[in-house]
Amino acid sequence: MEEANGFIQAFEEFFPLGGYFRYEFLHTSEPGYVLHCEILKTPDIRKASDGKVYLRRGAQSIPQNTDDKLARLRFNKGIISYEDHLTNVPINYVTNSEAIIKFILETVPDAEPEIFLRKQQLLDIRDRPWLLYCSTLTSLRLFCRKPV
């Protein structure tokens, strides 16, 4: 069992406080023990000891070595969601649409569309000179006449 300390220390390094992995020593018919390890799904993305991110599929480990693959992995793990994804559209696509004006008049008649959408976190200002306003996919789906 002492010979397995290196493996257990590596698990502790990747998963502090003993989370996301389990291990046990199994008796065999041969002299000694077998270290049985189970690595559980984590809510975040972990890099391997070589500094790379891998996706496990069957018996293979597929490197996630592009921004697109890492973004897809974040979406799949639920770290970010498609609904909260920012889009590069002018603010008036949402704030001046027929749908938002009708909704505001029926629901909160004293509110302004832009202020209401910001409070609902459906609009977001970014400090980019070429793009002053971003809206989420949710706001486009809900209130844009022709979603981009």
Order of alpha helices (4+ residues) and beta strands (2+ residues): alpha-beta-beta-beta-beta-alpha-beta-alpha-alpha-alpha-beta-beta-alpha
